Amino acid sequence: MFTIEHDFDATVITLIDEGSLPLQEDITINAFAECVTIEQLDPRTDRVQMITLSPEQLRDLAAALDLPEGVYQLRELPENKG
């Protein structure tokens, strides 16, 4: 299950674990224009851990989910002038 909220400066997505036990803590994804942050409570320390991705890293992650094992570099194709 997940929720989507549109705030003034970000889109906030919350992922709620509905898998088999033990369940993981909710994940909050904040999508800003300049970066994406991923947050999750670490129950061992009772602190929220945060990872920040650039737009390019997010693009690479999305592409990696559909590719087989290997090393890749995404490049933009030159625009067709004509």
C-alpha positions as CSV (number, residue, x, y, z in Angstrom):
1,M,0.0,0.0,0.0
2,F,1.2,3.5,-0.6
3,T,0.0,7.1,-0.4
4,I,0.8,10.1,-2.6
5,E,0.6,13.7,-1.4
6,H,1.5,16.9,-3.4
7,D,3.0,19.5,-1.1
8,F,4.1,23.0,-2.1
9,D,7.7,22.1,-3.0
10,A,7.6,18.3,-3.2
11,T,5.6,15.2,-4.0
12,V,5.6,12.8,-1.0
13,I,5.1,9.1,-1.4
14,T,4.9,6.8,1.6
15,L,5.3,3.1,1.1
16,I,3.7,0.9,3.7
17,D,4.9,-2.7,4.0
18,E,2.1,-5.3,3.7
19,G,4.4,-8.3,3.0
20,S,5.0,-11.2,5.3
21,L,6.2,-10.8,8.8
22,P,8.4,-9.3,10.0
23,L,7.2,-6.0,8.4
24,Q,9.6,-3.2,7.6
25,E,9.1,0.4,8.7
26,D,7.3,2.8,6.4
27,I,9.5,4.4,3.7
28,T,8.9,8.1,2.8
29,I,10.1,9.4,-0.5
30,N,10.2,13.2,-1.0
31,A,10.6,14.2,-4.7
32,F,11.9,17.8,-5.0
33,A,13.0,19.5,-8.3
34,E,16.7,19.2,-7.4
35,C,16.8,15.8,-5.6
36,V,14.9,12.9,-4.1
37,T,15.2,11.8,-0.5
38,I,14.3,8.4,0.9
39,E,13.7,8.2,4.6
40,Q,13.1,5.2,7.0
41,L,13.0,4.9,10.7
42,D,15.7,2.6,12.1
43,P,14.0,0.9,15.0
44,R,17.3,-0.2,16.5
45,T,18.5,3.4,17.0
46,D,15.0,5.1,16.9
47,R,16.5,7.5,14.3
48,V,15.4,8.3,10.8
49,Q,17.9,7.3,8.2
50,M,18.0,9.4,5.0
51,I,19.5,8.9,1.5
52,T,19.6,11.7,-1.1
53,L,19.6,10.9,-4.8
54,S,20.3,13.3,-7.6
55,P,17.8,13.2,-10.6
56,E,20.5,11.3,-12.6
57,Q,20.9,8.7,-9.8
58,L,17.1,8.3,-9.7
59,R,17.0,7.8,-13.5
60,D,19.7,5.2,-13.3
61,L,18.0,3.4,-10.5
62,A,14.7,3.2,-12.4
63,A,16.6,1.9,-15.5
64,A,18.5,-0.7,-13.4
65,L,15.3,-2.3,-12.1
66,D,14.7,-3.6,-15.6
67,L,18.2,-4.6,-16.7
68,P,20.2,-7.9,-16.2
69,E,23.5,-8.0,-14.3
70,G,26.2,-5.9,-15.8
71,V,27.8,-2.4,-15.9
72,Y,25.8,0.4,-17.7
73,Q,26.0,4.1,-18.5
74,L,23.0,5.9,-19.7
75,R,23.6,8.6,-22.4
76,E,21.3,11.0,-24.1
77,L,20.9,10.5,-27.8
78,P,21.9,13.6,-29.9
79,E,18.9,15.4,-31.3
80,N,18.1,14.7,-34.9
81,K,18.6,18.0,-36.8
82,G,16.9,17.9,-40.1
